[in-house]
Amino acid sequence: ARSYARAKEQAEATNQQLADQQAALRDSVAAMRRLYEVISVPRRHARDRIQALLAMGCQRFGMMIGILCHIEGERYEIVHVLAPGGEVAQGDTLALSDTYCQDTLRARALLSFEHASSGPWRQHPCYRKFGLEAYLGVPVWVGDQLYGTLNFSDFKPRATPFTTVDCELIQIMAQWVGGVLEQERMAEAARRQQALLAHASRLNTLGEMASGLVHEINQPITAIILYAEAGLTRARNQALGVVEVQDNLKKIVAQSARAQAIIHRIRHFARQTKPQYVMVQ
């Protein structure tokens, strides 16, 4: 009877373990499906995709605040944030030592706790200053450089512990964010390179057009000189009337404006400007 009871207990424990594993697997599949739904929706800007990811994370982890921060030295800057209560906003800066992210970066790994005031975290500057009870955060890498952290927090303790699926999911989210930021950085570098190449091409074109430009500018300048000399000659002979003076001055002004317009077009053509992007159908 005792042997049968032990075997029954072992079977029940095994069945419970299998049920837990199946539940975790279903939860993992549901989380991955939800993540795919968020990142697969085409959006114009990276910020829209990251904001959607923060919203998904807050819902998934049951947290109020989601933040992507950029850290340089001891400077903590909020780059993207979802905070319905307006506790923090995009562009806000904090001292890194006043955040849990300092410990996240120090560990170079995931950091999580559900109830700060019930443990040693109640002595942390972040808890004493902001009163954040629950936290889940991971480092974000862009290429081989540490960019900052992706973190979720709440002023209320979390009722249940973070699951293995939660911890795996936020790390996948951080990897995806790092990839998006790297793509944006590469795209920006490509745009700058393209602008430099276009500028060099315009300057080269100006060099090839030099002889034509000289002829183009020389025409109004020659006309100005001729009108001015004719007026001076008539004035020396005291045969220059008021009407003729006005007529010559109008012609000089017109030719000056023509020359100025040519020079303005050349300067505009040679100037290095930012590319303009417009929506097309």
LOPA-467797 format. One record per residue (C-alpha): residue number from 0; z, x, y; residue in three letters. Coordinates in steps of 0.05 Angstrom, whole numbers, m for minus. Layout:
<NUM; <Z; X; Y>; "Ala">
...
! end
This chain:
<0; <0; 0; 0>; "Ala">
<1; <17; 57; 47>; "Arg">
<2; <m49; 91; 31>; "Ser">
<3; <m86; 27; 44>; "Tyr">
<4; <m50; 17; 110>; "Ala">
<5; <m68; 88; 133>; "Arg">
<6; <m140; 78; 112>; "Ala">
<7; <m141; 12; 151>; "Lys">
<8; <m112; 45; 213>; "Glu">
<9; <m164; 101; 209>; "Gln">
<10; <m220; 51; 200>; "Ala">
<11; <m196; 11; 260>; "Glu">
<12; <m190; 74; 302>; "Ala">
<13; <m260; 95; 281>; "Thr">
<14; <m287; 26; 297>; "Asn">
<15; <m253; 27; 365>; "Gln">
<16; <m280; 96; 379>; "Gln">
<17; <m350; 73; 361>; "Leu">
<18; <m342; 12; 405>; "Ala">
<19; <m319; 56; 463>; "Asp">
<20; <m379; 102; 453>; "Gln">
<21; <m426; 43; 451>; "Gln">
<22; <m396; 15; 515>; "Ala">
<23; <m401; 83; 548>; "Ala">
<24; <m474; 88; 525>; "Leu">
<25; <m490; 19; 553>; "Arg">
<26; <m455; 37; 618>; "Asp">
<27; <m494; 103; 622>; "Ser">
<28; <m561; 68; 610>; "Val">
<29; <m544; 15; 663>; "Ala">
<30; <m524; 70; 713>; "Ala">
<31; <m588; 110; 700>; "Met">
<32; <m630; 47; 707>; "Arg">
<33; <m597; 30; 773>; "Arg">
<34; <m607; 101; 798>; "Leu">
<35; <m680; 99; 779>; "Tyr">
<36; <m689; 33; 815>; "Glu">
<37; <m661; 64; 879>; "Val">
<38; <m699; 130; 878>; "Ile">
<39; <m765; 101; 854>; "Ser">
<40; <m774; 53; 912>; "Val">
<41; <m825; 84; 960>; "Pro">
<42; <m794; 96; 1028>; "Arg">
<43; <m823; 130; 1088>; "Arg">
<44; <m765; 176; 1107>; "His">
<45; <m717; 216; 1065>; "Ala">
<46; <m659; 187; 1105>; "Arg">
<47; <m676; 117; 1079>; "Asp">
<48; <m675; 141; 1007>; "Arg">
<49; <m609; 177; 1017>; "Ile">
<50; <m577; 116; 1051>; "Gln">
<51; <m599; 73; 992>; "Ala">
<52; <m567; 124; 945>; "Leu">
<53; <m502; 122; 984>; "Leu">
<54; <m501; 46; 980>; "Ala">
<55; <m513; 49; 905>; "Met">
<56; <m457; 101; 897>; "Gly">
<57; <m407; 60; 936>; "Cys">
<58; <m422; m1; 893>; "Gln">
<59; <m421; 38; 828>; "Arg">
<60; <m356; 77; 841>; "Phe">
<61; <m321; 20; 877>; "Gly">
<62; <m311; 62; 940>; "Met">
<63; <m316; 42; 1013>; "Met">
<64; <m345; 106; 1044>; "Ile">
<65; <m404; 148; 1021>; "Gly">
<66; <m421; 214; 1057>; "Ile">
<67; <m472; 269; 1053>; "Leu">
<68; <m445; 327; 1094>; "Cys">
<69; <m473; 394; 1115>; "His">
<70; <m423; 452; 1117>; "Ile">
<71; <m431; 517; 1155>; "Glu">
<72; <m371; 562; 1155>; "Gly">
<73; <m312; 518; 1175>; "Glu">
<74; <m356; 464; 1207>; "Arg">
<75; <m363; 399; 1169>; "Tyr">
<76; <m420; 355; 1196>; "Glu">
<77; <m435; 285; 1172>; "Ile">
<78; <m510; 281; 1161>; "Val">
<79; <m514; 213; 1126>; "His">
<80; <m458; 162; 1120>; "Val">
<81; <m444; 92; 1095>; "Leu">
<82; <m380; 68; 1126>; "Ala">
<83; <m378; m8; 1139>; "Pro">
<84; <m314; m2; 1179>; "Gly">
<85; <m342; 50; 1226>; "Gly">
<86; <m288; 101; 1210>; "Glu">
<87; <m339; 157; 1214>; "Val">
<88; <m410; 161; 1239>; "Ala">
<89; <m472; 204; 1231>; "Gln">
<90; <m466; 268; 1272>; "Gly">
<91; <m390; 269; 1271>; "Asp">
<92; <m360; 339; 1259>; "Thr">
<93; <m294; 357; 1229>; "Leu">
<94; <m256; 420; 1210>; "Ala">
<95; <m272; 435; 1137>; "Leu">
<96; <m198; 447; 1124>; "Ser">
<97; <m184; 374; 1142>; "Asp">
<98; <m228; 349; 1085>; "Thr">
<99; <m224; 346; 1010>; "Tyr">
<100; <m293; 378; 1009>; "Cys">
<101; <m260; 445; 1023>; "Gln">
<102; <m230; 442; 953>; "Asp">
<103; <m296; 416; 924>; "Thr">
<104; <m332; 477; 951>; "Leu">
<105; <m277; 524; 930>; "Arg">
<106; <m282; 498; 859>; "Ala">
<107; <m358; 496; 861>; "Arg">
<108; <m353; 436; 816>; "Ala">
<109; <m337; 362; 815>; "Leu">
<110; <m271; 340; 845>; "Leu">
<111; <m240; 271; 833>; "Ser">
<112; <m174; 235; 838>; "Phe">
<113; <m156; 161; 840>; "Glu">
<114; <m89; 159; 875>; "His">
<115; <m74; 216; 924>; "Ala">
<116; <m4; 192; 944>; "Ser">
<117; <21; 193; 872>; "Ser">
<118; <8; 267; 863>; "Gly">
<119; <2; 334; 898>; "Pro">
<120; <m57; 310; 940>; "Trp">
<121; <m9; 273; 986>; "Arg">
<122; <7; 342; 1017>; "Gln">
<123; <m67; 354; 1033>; "His">
<124; <m86; 355; 1107>; "Pro">
<125; <m141; 303; 1093>; "Cys">
<126; <m91; 254; 1065>; "Tyr">
<127; <m40; 265; 1120>; "Arg">
<128; <m93; 258; 1174>; "Lys">
<129; <m139; 204; 1146>; "Phe">
<130; <m100; 172; 1089>; "Gly">
<131; <m157; 174; 1038>; "Leu">
<132; <m128; 155; 970>; "Glu">
<133; <m188; 160; 924>; "Ala">
<134; <m242; 214; 925>; "Tyr">
<135; <m302; 234; 883>; "Leu">
<136; <m346; 292; 908>; "Gly">
<137; <m393; 346; 884>; "Val">
<138; <m428; 405; 917>; "Pro">
<139; <m501; 397; 938>; "Val">
<140; <m548; 455; 930>; "Trp">
<141; <m615; 461; 966>; "Val">
<142; <m653; 513; 927>; "Gly">
<143; <m604; 570; 916>; "Asp">
<144; <m564; 555; 979>; "Gln">
<145; <m501; 513; 982>; "Leu">
<146; <m516; 457; 1031>; "Tyr">
<147; <m453; 414; 1031>; "Gly">
<148; <m425; 358; 989>; "Thr">
<149; <m440; 288; 967>; "Leu">
<150; <m375; 250; 966>; "Asn">
<151; <m346; 179; 961>; "Phe">
<152; <m276; 159; 984>; "Ser">
<153; <m231; 100; 998>; "Asp">
<154; <m167; 85; 1034>; "Phe">
<155; <m143; 45; 974>; "Lys">
<156; <m124; 75; 906>; "Pro">
<157; <m174; 65; 851>; "Arg">
<158; <m147; 19; 797>; "Ala">
<159; <m182; 54; 739>; "Thr">
<160; <m197; 127; 726>; "Pro">
<161; <m267; 154; 739>; "Phe">
<162; <m306; 154; 674>; "Thr">
<163; <m348; 209; 644>; "Thr">
<164; <m409; 168; 663>; "Val">
<165; <m385; 167; 736>; "Asp">
<166; <m377; 242; 736>; "Cys">
<167; <m445; 254; 705>; "Glu">
<168; <m479; 204; 750>; "Leu">
<169; <m455; 234; 816>; "Ile">
<170; <m477; 303; 794>; "Gln">
<171; <m547; 276; 779>; "Ile">
<172; <m546; 242; 847>; "Met">
<173; <m527; 307; 881>; "Ala">
<174; <m584; 344; 845>; "Gln">
<175; <m633; 291; 868>; "Trp">
<176; <m608; 295; 940>; "Val">
<177; <m615; 370; 939>; "Gly">
<178; <m687; 362; 914>; "Gly">
<179; <m703; 313; 970>; "Val">
<180; <m674; 359; 1023>; "Leu">
<181; <m713; 418; 995>; "Glu">
<182; <m777; 377; 997>; "Gln">
<183; <m763; 359; 1070>; "Glu">
<184; <m749; 431; 1087>; "Arg">
<185; <m814; 454; 1054>; "Met">
<186; <m854; 398; 1087>; "Ala">
<187; <m826; 418; 1155>; "Glu">
<188; <m843; 491; 1143>; "Ala">
<189; <m913; 469; 1122>; "Ala">
<190; <m921; 428; 1186>; "Arg">
<191; <m899; 487; 1229>; "Arg">
<192; <m948; 533; 1193>; "Gln">
<193; <m1004; 482; 1201>; "Gln">
<194; <m989; 477; 1275>; "Ala">
<195; <m991; 553; 1283>; "Leu">
<196; <m1057; 557; 1245>; "Leu">
<197; <m1087; 501; 1288>; "Ala">
<198; <m1064; 537; 1351>; "His">
<199; <m1094; 603; 1327>; "Ala">
<200; <m1159; 567; 1311>; "Ser">
<201; <m1162; 537; 1381>; "Arg">
<202; <m1150; 604; 1413>; "Leu">
<203; <m1205; 634; 1370>; "Asn">
<204; <m1251; 578; 1390>; "Thr">
<205; <m1236; 591; 1463>; "Leu">
<206; <m1255; 664; 1453>; "Gly">
<207; <m1321; 643; 1424>; "Glu">
<208; <m1332; 594; 1481>; "Met">
<209; <m1315; 644; 1536>; "Ala">
<210; <m1386; 654; 1561>; "Ser">
<211; <m1398; 579; 1564>; "Gly">
<212; <m1332; 567; 1599>; "Leu">
<213; <m1348; 620; 1652>; "Val">
<214; <m1413; 585; 1666>; "His">
<215; <m1379; 517; 1667>; "Glu">
<216; <m1325; 539; 1717>; "Ile">
<217; <m1374; 581; 1759>; "Asn">
<218; <m1416; 520; 1778>; "Gln">
<219; <m1363; 483; 1820>; "Pro">
<220; <m1337; 549; 1849>; "Ile">
<221; <m1408; 568; 1871>; "Thr">
<222; <m1418; 499; 1902>; "Ala">
<223; <m1352; 506; 1940>; "Ile">
<224; <m1373; 574; 1967>; "Ile">
<225; <m1441; 548; 1989>; "Leu">
<226; <m1412; 487; 2025>; "Tyr">
<227; <m1360; 530; 2059>; "Ala">
<228; <m1410; 583; 2081>; "Glu">
<229; <m1458; 530; 2107>; "Ala">
<230; <m1402; 498; 2147>; "Gly">
<231; <m1381; 566; 2176>; "Leu">
<232; <m1453; 582; 2195>; "Thr">
<233; <m1461; 516; 2230>; "Arg">
<234; <m1395; 525; 2265>; "Ala">
<235; <m1415; 594; 2292>; "Arg">
<236; <m1478; 564; 2320>; "Asn">
<237; <m1436; 508; 2350>; "Gln">
<238; <m1481; 457; 2315>; "Ala">
<239; <m1429; 427; 2268>; "Leu">
<240; <m1413; 355; 2281>; "Gly">
<241; <m1352; 315; 2259>; "Val">
<242; <m1391; 275; 2208>; "Val">
<243; <m1421; 338; 2178>; "Glu">
<244; <m1352; 370; 2174>; "Val">
<245; <m1325; 310; 2137>; "Gln">
<246; <m1384; 309; 2090>; "Asp">
<247; <m1376; 384; 2073>; "Asn">
<248; <m1301; 376; 2063>; "Leu">
<249; <m1312; 317; 2016>; "Lys">
<250; <m1361; 358; 1975>; "Lys">
<251; <m1313; 417; 1972>; "Ile">
<252; <m1256; 371; 1950>; "Val">
<253; <m1300; 340; 1896>; "Ala">
<254; <m1321; 407; 1868>; "Gln">
<255; <m1250; 433; 1871>; "Ser">
<256; <m1227; 372; 1831>; "Ala">
<257; <m1283; 386; 1781>; "Arg">
<258; <m1261; 458; 1772>; "Ala">
<259; <m1188; 436; 1766>; "Gln">
<260; <m1207; 385; 1712>; "Ala">
<261; <m1244; 438; 1672>; "Ile">
<262; <m1184; 486; 1675>; "Ile">
<263; <m1137; 429; 1656>; "His">
<264; <m1178; 413; 1594>; "Arg">
<265; <m1179; 486; 1574>; "Ile">
<266; <m1104; 493; 1582>; "Arg">
<267; <m1092; 428; 1543>; "His">
<268; <m1138; 452; 1488>; "Phe">
<269; <m1103; 520; 1483>; "Ala">
<270; <m1032; 493; 1488>; "Arg">
<271; <m991; 493; 1425>; "Gln">
<272; <m966; 422; 1415>; "Thr">
<273; <m931; 383; 1361>; "Lys">
<274; <m976; 342; 1315>; "Pro">
<275; <m976; 267; 1326>; "Gln">
<276; <m969; 222; 1265>; "Tyr">
<277; <m990; 149; 1266>; "Val">
<278; <m991; 95; 1213>; "Met">
<279; <m1059; 78; 1183>; "Val">
<280; <m1081; 21; 1139>; "Gln">
! end
